[in-house]
Amino acid sequence: MEYERQTSKEVPPLERIKNFNEFHEPLSMEEQRKQAARCMDCGVPFCQYGKMIAGMASGCPLNNLVPEWNDNVYTGNMEMAYKRLSKTNNFPEFTSRVCPALCEAACTCNINGDPVCTKENERSIIENAYEKGYVNCEPPKVRSGKRVAIVGSGPSGLAAADQLNRRGHQVTVFERSDRLGGLLMYGIPNMKLEKQIIDRKIDCLKKTGIEFVTGTEIANGKNNQNPAVAKGDEMAGYLTDAKVKNVKAEKLLEEYDAVVLACGASNPRDIKVTGRDAKGIYFAVDFLKTTTRSLLNSNFADGKYVSAKGKKVLVIGGGDTGNDCVGTCMRHGCKSVTQIEMMPKAPDKRAANNPWPEWPKICKTDYGQEEAIAVFGHDPRIYESTVKEFIKDKNGRLKAVKIVKLAWEKDPQTGRMNSKEVAGSEKIMDCELVLIAAGFLGAQKYVTDAFKVELTPRTNVKTEQDSFKTNVKNVFAAGDMHTGQSLVVKAIRQGRECAREVDESLMGYSNLYVQ
């Protein structure tokens, strides 16, 4: 190609761990135009396909009009680029920072070279739109007289709220936390998504007429905050908010014409082995939440966060959240950090049975791991391992963990891969802080019980086939609460689709655009 792929320059690891700021330095507009020029007239733009291939989404689940707005960037028509981008994506300021860029993985340029830096171009479009005043924060001209309650302010809930408000319905979003954004706010660290970016969008949504209510839990009228920490652990105080108001589900059903449940898949998967009750073991999202909240409230002056400073840390889980924990611990100033993963290490290059445009199942070294390598001189990850025991001292605090190697074998009858412990592979590792980042299991039961909605065997909210309707009249479910843990782009798509279905139920038809 005439132009080689270029992305934003990253602040070096040893420099960026000194703070919690975003560490990407954007390309110049001239360079951005060159990168957009790499987008070809490929005939079949898999970048916007967004369907499942070999069990993974190939291309953007939002069906973003990628070739169109890349061409607009190339020709310098940034206003039109924003209009085409915002047609399918309510929150490009979020996705351009946290999305794993499925569009780039499916880019046709991948066949013989490097993909178009679409994620980079997306960020350029939305930031230019804010700078030039293209972002519309005006309320709808006509109101329908219908009221909709959204429970949860994560990407799915916000997308549904935005769409339904555009249609003219009066929308109220309820959030149990003290800040809006759901997992975007407290589940993703500030260096990955600075929180003023969320606040900027929320302020715009408020101007359009959406009402937001924080510190309010919609369920059974009781305080359901039960931090999963050892007795006497200081974390309980950091996570429990005494100011949370409790409103019964029945009240929303009486006062609103429709209710959308978008509370996420917030049940963390636990590691239930001997010694789990030791002080110093926390769920990853709880750990990340205390760090972000303390950062925003006082720049850590209040001390109300679990600190990894000077500690030997073990992160259980090899996914994005586990990497975020590694990066956060590096900024705290941990003494060491190890990340264990049950699965084998992925290959460094595509395997023959993993061709384009499938998602590339290759080993990825993310920012947190890069930082650990820069400081400690080695990759923090240990593969095919799990924790067998947490070891406490006489005061009940964590002092070590016993880990064991795993071997994977295919079941000849089912074809599934099963693990078993490798005899004699047990090892004791000194450790003072454990962060469990092993994924999530589904919706929280007290919420689903309060609304009396049925669940699937995987504890997600059950709906009608190809629908967002629950078994309860006028109650809908969207996002991770509906599908299980997934990506931000999929949550936004769910919110948009759910909004259209809610609109149809209220008005008899809908003109809301989904794709």
C-alpha positions in Angstrom: 0.0 0.0 0.0 1.0 3.6 -0.5 0.7 4.3 3.2 1.9 2.1 6.1 -0.4 1.6 9.1 0.2 4.1 11.9 -1.5 4.3 15.2 -1.4 6.8 18.1 1.9 7.0 19.9 1.9 5.4 23.4 3.6 7.0 26.4 6.4 4.5 27.3 5.5 2.0 30.1 7.9 3.4 32.7 6.5 6.9 32.3 2.8 6.1 32.1 2.7 4.0 35.3 3.4 7.2 37.2 -0.3 8.3 36.8 -3.8 7.1 35.8 -4.1 9.3 32.7 -4.8 8.0 29.2 -1.5 7.3 27.5 -2.2 7.5 23.8 -1.1 10.6 21.8 -3.5 11.1 18.8 -2.2 11.3 15.3 -2.3 14.6 13.4 -5.3 15.2 11.2 -3.1 15.0 8.1 -1.7 11.6 9.2 -5.3 10.5 10.1 -6.4 11.3 6.5 -3.5 9.1 5.2 -4.7 6.3 7.5 -8.2 6.6 6.3 -6.9 6.4 2.7 -5.8 2.8 3.4 -9.5 1.8 3.5 -10.1 0.1 0.2 -13.1 -0.4 -2.1 -12.9 -4.1 -1.1 -16.4 -5.1 -2.3 -17.2 -7.2 0.7 -16.5 -5.0 3.8 -16.2 -7.6 6.6 -15.3 -4.8 9.0 -19.0 -4.0 9.3 -20.4 -7.6 8.9 -20.7 -8.3 12.7 -22.0 -11.8 12.4 -20.7 -15.0 14.1 -18.0 -17.0 12.4 -16.6 -20.0 14.2 -18.2 -18.9 17.4 -16.8 -15.3 17.4 -18.1 -12.1 15.9 -16.4 -11.1 12.7 -16.5 -7.4 12.2 -18.5 -4.8 14.1 -21.6 -6.0 16.0 -23.0 -2.4 15.5 -22.6 -2.8 11.7 -20.8 0.6 11.8 -20.6 2.1 8.3 -16.8 1.9 8.4 -15.9 2.4 4.7 -18.2 5.4 4.5 -16.7 7.3 7.4 -13.2 6.3 6.5 -13.8 7.9 3.1 -15.2 11.0 4.7 -12.1 11.3 6.9 -9.9 10.9 3.8 -11.7 13.6 1.9 -11.7 15.9 5.0 -15.5 15.9 5.4 -15.4 15.4 9.2 -19.0 16.5 9.8 -20.3 13.9 7.5 -18.0 11.3 9.0 -19.5 12.0 12.4 -23.1 11.8 11.0 -22.4 8.3 9.4 -20.6 7.1 12.6 -23.3 8.3 14.9 -26.0 6.7 12.8 -25.1 3.3 14.2 -23.1 4.0 17.3 -24.5 6.1 20.2 -21.1 6.2 22.0 -18.1 6.3 19.7 -16.2 8.1 22.5 -16.4 4.9 24.5 -15.9 2.3 21.8 -12.9 4.1 20.3 -11.2 3.6 23.6 -12.3 0.2 25.0 -13.5 -1.9 22.0 -11.1 -4.7 21.0 -11.6 -3.5 17.4 -13.3 -6.4 15.8 -13.6 -4.3 12.7 -9.8 -4.3 12.3 -9.5 -8.0 12.8 -11.9 -8.5 9.9 -10.4 -5.8 7.7 -9.6 -7.1 4.1 -6.2 -5.5 4.3 -5.3 -8.2 6.9 -5.1 -10.8 4.1 -1.8 -9.5 2.8 -0.8 -6.8 5.3 -1.9 -4.6 8.2 -5.5 -3.6 8.8 -6.8 0.0 8.6 -6.5 1.7 11.9 -10.3 2.1 12.1 -10.5 2.4 15.9 -8.0 5.3 15.6 -10.1 7.0 12.9 -13.3 6.6 15.0 -11.7 8.4 17.9 -10.5 11.2 15.6 -14.1 11.6 14.3 -15.8 11.8 17.6 -13.2 14.1 19.3 -13.3 16.4 16.3 -17.1 16.4 16.5 -17.1 17.6 20.1 -14.5 20.2 19.3 -16.4 21.6 16.3 -19.9 21.4 17.9 -21.3 18.7 15.7 -22.6 16.6 18.6 -26.4 17.3 19.1 -27.5 17.8 22.7 -30.9 19.2 21.9 -34.1 17.6 23.3 -36.7 16.1 21.0 -39.2 18.6 19.6 -42.2 16.4 20.4 -42.9 14.2 23.5 -45.0 11.1 23.2 -46.5 11.2 26.7 -45.0 7.8 27.5 -42.6 7.1 30.4 -39.8 4.6 30.4 -37.6 3.5 33.3 -34.1 2.2 32.6 -32.5 0.2 35.5 -28.7 0.4 35.0 -26.5 3.1 33.4 -24.0 0.9 31.6 -23.6 1.0 27.8 -26.8 -1.0 27.1 -28.9 1.1 29.5 -27.5 4.4 28.1 -28.0 3.3 24.5 -31.7 2.3 25.2 -32.2 5.6 27.0 -30.7 7.7 24.2 -32.8 5.9 21.5 -36.1 6.1 23.4 -35.5 9.7 24.3 -34.9 10.6 20.7 -38.3 9.0 19.9 -39.9 11.5 22.4 -40.5 9.2 25.4 -39.7 10.6 28.8 -36.8 8.4 30.1 -35.5 8.1 33.6 -32.3 6.1 34.2 -31.7 4.6 37.7 -28.2 3.8 38.9 -27.4 2.2 42.3 -23.8 3.6 42.3 -22.8 7.2 43.1 -21.7 7.8 39.6 -23.2 7.0 36.2 -21.7 4.7 33.6 -22.0 1.3 35.1 -19.0 -0.9 34.2 -17.6 2.0 32.1 -17.2 4.1 35.2 -16.0 1.6 37.8 -15.1 -1.5 35.9 -12.6 0.0 33.4 -9.6 1.9 34.8 -9.1 5.6 34.2 -6.0 5.1 32.0 -8.1 3.1 29.6 -11.2 5.4 29.7 -10.8 8.7 31.4 -14.0 9.4 33.4 -14.5 13.0 32.1 -15.2 11.3 28.7 -18.2 9.6 30.3 -19.3 12.7 32.2 -19.1 14.7 29.0 -21.5 12.3 27.3 -23.8 12.1 30.3 -24.0 15.9 30.4 -25.1 15.9 26.8 -27.8 13.2 27.5 -29.1 15.3 30.4 -29.5 18.3 28.1 -31.5 16.1 25.7 -34.0 15.6 28.5 -33.0 12.2 30.0 -33.4 12.2 33.8 -30.7 10.4 35.8 -31.1 9.2 39.4 -28.0 7.9 41.2 -27.6 6.2 44.5 -30.9 4.3 44.0 -31.3 0.6 43.9 -34.5 -0.8 42.3 -35.3 -4.2 43.7 -37.0 -5.3 46.9 -36.7 -2.1 49.0 -33.8 -3.4 51.0 -30.1 -2.7 51.1 -28.6 -5.5 49.0 -25.0 -4.5 49.4 -23.1 -7.5 50.7 -19.4 -7.1 49.8 -17.7 -10.5 49.4 -14.8 -9.9 51.7 -13.4 -11.5 54.8 -14.9 -10.6 58.2 -13.2 -7.4 59.4 -11.7 -6.5 56.1 -11.5 -2.8 55.3 -12.8 -3.4 51.8 -16.4 -3.7 53.1 -16.4 0.0 54.2 -15.1 1.1 50.8 -17.8 -0.7 48.9 -20.9 -0.2 51.0 -22.6 3.1 50.4 -25.0 3.9 53.3 -26.7 6.7 51.3 -28.2 4.3 48.7 -32.0 4.7 48.5 -34.0 1.6 48.0 -37.1 1.6 45.8 -39.4 -1.4 45.2 -39.7 -2.8 41.7 -43.5 -2.6 42.0 -43.3 1.2 42.3 -41.6 1.4 38.9 -44.1 -0.9 37.3 -46.9 1.3 38.6 -45.4 4.6 37.5 -43.8 3.8 34.1 -45.2 2.5 30.9 -42.2 0.3 30.4 -39.2 -0.9 32.3 -35.9 -1.9 30.8 -33.6 -4.0 33.0 -29.9 -3.3 32.0 -28.1 -4.2 35.2 -25.3 -6.2 33.6 -23.9 -9.7 34.5 -22.6 -8.7 37.9 -22.2 -12.0 39.7 -18.4 -12.6 39.8 -17.2 -16.1 39.4 -15.5 -17.1 42.7 -12.5 -19.4 43.5 -13.9 -21.6 46.3 -10.9 -23.4 47.8 -9.5 -23.8 51.3 -8.5 -20.4 52.8 -10.9 -18.3 50.7 -11.9 -16.4 53.9 -8.4 -14.9 54.2 -8.1 -11.1 54.4 -6.6 -9.8 51.2 -8.7 -11.6 48.6 -11.0 -9.4 46.5 -13.0 -9.6 43.3 -11.3 -7.7 40.5 -14.1 -5.2 39.8 -14.4 -4.4 43.5 -10.7 -3.6 43.6 -10.8 -1.5 40.4 -13.9 0.3 41.8 -12.2 1.4 45.0 -9.2 2.7 43.0 -11.3 4.7 40.6 -13.6 6.1 43.2 -10.7 7.2 45.5 -8.9 8.7 42.4 -12.0 10.7 41.4 -13.0 11.7 45.0 -9.6 12.8 46.3 -6.7 11.8 44.1 -6.2 9.0 46.6 -5.8 11.4 49.6 -8.8 9.7 51.4 -7.0 6.4 51.4 -10.3 4.6 50.7 -9.0 2.0 48.3 -7.3 -1.3 48.4 -3.6 -0.6 47.7 -1.2 -2.9 46.0 1.8 -0.8 47.0 4.7 -2.8 48.2 2.7 -6.1 48.0 3.2 -9.3 46.1 0.1 -9.6 44.0 -1.6 -12.6 42.3 -4.3 -11.9 39.6 -6.5 -14.9 38.8 -7.7 -14.7 35.2 -6.1 -13.9 31.9 -8.7 -11.7 30.3 -9.1 -7.9 29.9 -10.2 -7.4 33.5 -7.2 -9.3 34.7 -4.9 -7.2 32.6 -6.6 -4.0 34.0 -5.8 -5.3 37.5 -2.1 -5.8 36.5 -1.9 -2.2 35.1 -3.6 -0.8 38.2 -1.2 -2.7 40.5 1.7 -1.3 38.5 0.5 2.2 39.1 0.0 1.5 42.8 3.7 0.4 43.0 3.3 -3.3 43.7 6.4 -5.3 44.7 5.5 -8.0 42.2 2.6 -9.2 40.1 1.7 -12.6 38.7 -1.2 -13.4 36.5 -2.4 -17.0 36.2 -4.6 -18.4 33.5 -6.2 -21.9 33.3 -6.0 -22.2 29.5 -2.9 -22.9 27.5 -1.0 -20.0 25.9 -2.5 -19.0 22.5 -0.2 -19.2 19.5 1.8 -16.1 18.5 0.5 -16.4 14.9 -2.7 -17.6 13.4 -3.1 -21.3 13.2 -4.1 -23.0 9.9 -7.6 -23.7 11.3 -8.1 -20.0 12.2 -8.1 -18.2 8.9 -9.2 -14.6 8.1 -11.9 -13.2 8.6 -12.2 -15.2 11.9 -11.2 -13.4 15.0 -7.4 -14.1 15.4 -6.9 -16.5 18.3 -3.4 -15.4 19.0 -1.5 -14.4 22.2 -1.9 -10.7 22.9 0.3 -8.8 25.2 -1.8 -5.9 26.6 -0.8 -2.6 28.2 -0.7 -4.0 31.8 1.5 -6.9 30.9 3.8 -4.6 28.9 4.2 -2.4 32.0 5.0 -5.5 34.2 7.6 -6.6 31.6 9.2 -3.1 31.6 9.5 -3.0 35.4 10.2 -6.6 36.4 11.8 -7.9 33.2 9.5 -10.8 32.5 5.9 -11.6 31.4 3.7 -11.8 34.5 1.5 -14.6 33.0 1.6 -18.2 34.0 -0.6 -20.5 31.8 -2.4 -23.8 32.5 -2.4 -23.2 36.3 -5.0 -22.6 39.0 -5.1 -21.9 42.7 -5.5 -24.9 45.0 -5.3 -23.2 48.4 -5.1 -19.8 50.0 -2.7 -19.8 53.0 -3.3 -17.5 56.0 -1.1 -16.3 58.7 -2.1 -16.4 62.4 -4.1 -13.2 62.0 -6.2 -14.5 59.2 -4.4 -12.5 56.5 -3.3 -14.0 53.2 0.4 -14.8 53.1 0.8 -17.3 50.3 -1.1 -19.4 47.7 -0.7 -22.9 46.5 -0.9 -23.2 42.8 -1.0 -26.3 40.6 -0.4 -27.0 36.9 -3.2 -28.2 34.7 -3.2 -30.6 31.8 -5.9 -30.5 29.1 -7.4 -33.6 27.5 -10.2 -34.0 24.9 -13.2 -36.1 26.0 -13.6 -38.7 23.3 -17.3 -38.8 23.7 -18.3 -35.1 23.9 -15.2 -33.6 22.2 -14.9 -31.1 25.0 -11.5 -30.2 26.5 -11.3 -31.0 30.2 -8.5 -30.2 32.7 -6.9 -32.2 35.4 -4.2 -31.4 37.9 -0.7 -32.5 37.1 0.6 -34.7 39.9 3.6 -33.3 41.8 3.2 -29.8 40.2 2.1 -28.0 43.3 4.0 -24.9 44.2 3.8 -22.4 47.1 3.9 -18.7 46.1 4.3 -15.8 48.6 1.4 -13.5 48.1 -0.3 -10.7 50.1 -3.0 -9.6 47.7 -5.2 -11.8 45.4 -7.5 -10.3 42.7 -10.1 -12.7 41.2 -10.8 -11.8 37.6 -12.4 -15.1 36.5 -15.4 -13.7 34.7 -19.1 -13.3 35.6 -22.0 -15.8 36.0 -25.1 -13.7 35.3 -27.7 -11.4 36.7 -27.9 -10.7 40.4 -30.7 -12.8 41.9 -32.3 -10.1 44.2 -33.0 -7.9 41.1 -34.6 -10.7 39.0 -36.5 -11.9 42.0 -37.9 -8.4 42.7 -39.2 -8.1 39.1 -40.3 -11.8 39.0 -38.6 -12.3 35.7 -37.7 -15.8 34.5 -34.0 -16.9 34.1 -32.2 -19.1 31.7 -30.0 -22.0 33.0 -27.0 -19.7 32.8 -28.9 -17.2 35.1 -29.4 -14.6 32.4 -32.9 -13.0 32.1 -35.0 -15.2 29.9 -36.9 -13.5 27.0 -39.1 -14.5 24.1 -37.3 -15.9 21.0 -35.5 -13.1 19.1 -37.0 -10.6 21.5 -36.2 -8.5 24.6 -39.6 -9.1 26.3 -39.6 -10.9 29.6 -42.4 -13.0 31.1 -43.5 -9.9 33.0 -45.7 -7.4 31.1 -43.9 -4.2 30.1 -40.6 -5.4 31.4 -37.7 -5.9 29.0 -34.1 -6.9 29.4 -31.0 -5.9 27.5 -27.2 -6.1 27.5 -25.1 -8.5 29.7 -28.1 -9.1 31.9 -29.8 -10.6 28.8 -26.9 -12.3 27.0 -24.3 -12.9 29.7 -20.9 -11.2 29.9 -19.9 -9.7 26.5 -18.4 -6.6 24.8 -19.4 -2.9 25.1 -20.3 -2.8 21.4 -22.6 -5.8 21.8 -24.2 -4.1 24.8 -24.8 -0.9 22.8 -26.4 -3.0 20.0 -28.6 -4.7 22.5 -29.7 -1.4 24.0 -30.6 -0.1 20.5 -32.6 -3.2 19.5 -34.4 -3.3 22.9 -35.3 0.4 22.5 -36.9 -0.3 19.2 -39.0 -3.1 20.6 -40.0 -1.0 23.6 -41.0 1.8 21.2 -43.1 -0.6 19.1 -44.9 -1.9 22.3 -45.7 1.7 23.3 -46.6 3.3 19.9 -47.6 0.3 17.7 -44.7 1.0 15.4 -41.2 2.3 15.5 -39.0 4.4 13.3 -35.9 4.0 15.5 -32.9 3.0 13.4 -30.8 0.0 14.5 -28.5 -0.7 11.6 
